[in-house]
Amino acid sequence: MGGLLNTEAAAEVIRDNQNDAIIDERTLTSNNSYSKSINANNGKLIISISWTDPASTQFPSAAEDDRLAMIVNDLDLSVTDSGGTTYLPWKLDPASPNNAATQGVNDVDNFEKVEIDVPAGVYTIAVSHKGVIAGGSQDYTLIVSGADPATFSNKEDQLDSFSIYPNPATDHFTVAFNNQLSGDKINVNVYDVLGQEVMSRSFDNNGLFEQHISTADLNSGIYLVRVGNGITASTRKLIVR
């Protein structure tokens, strides 16, 4: 089943990262789960997870419209409000694909999205998985819009001291931290608004980190810069002119 990519909405979320949206790169390991409580604003709350699923070793049969699920690492997203009501992602019914999507457990897609109208209050995000995660771990991206980013700002969740300047950038940008980081390497990955990696750099971690990176290979536009130390990662928006 296919769908349409709303690149305008994606660009707006990237633009609002750390203001009215949170883009959080995370890793889920086998037999573990992740949960986080957030404070929602008065508008629509939208929460999604997406991940690059490993190649499946199963192959569809010759039957027309084979419904065998090809998903390997089946992650699950749910959101629960303070009253105990749980909201599940949108999904289509393979038996009736022309029907409108309903909310329920999605066990076929590597993208899941929960939407809640007029959600002011406290909500708990939960990410878990079915079965065993192939390879022992699965990287995924958690995107939240319509929530207070301050509820995500703690050292357990992201690298708070990471900054980019100048931003907008012209011929280069600098990635810097104000404190010492653990880990031997610092990895800097740059993605365009379609989620495609357009730059990857790895640097030795010598304590206080400050690296100048050329934008010669980047076109003018909006990008996401993901910085990680092998333990955790954080993402910031970068504008190149």
Buried (B, 14 or more C-beta within 10 A) or exposed (E): EEEEEEEEEBBBBBBBBBEBBBBBBBBBEBEEEBEBEBEBBEBEBBBBBBBEBEEEEEEEEEEEEEEEEBBBBBBBBBBBBEEEEEBBBBBBEEEEEEEEEEEEEBEBBBBBBBBBEEBEBEBBBBBBBEEEBBEEEBEBBBBBBBBBBEBBEEEEBBBBBBBBEEBEBEEEBBBBBEEEBEEEEBBBBBBBBEEEEBBEBEBEBEEEBEBEBEBEEBEEEBBBBBBBBEEBBBBBBBBBE
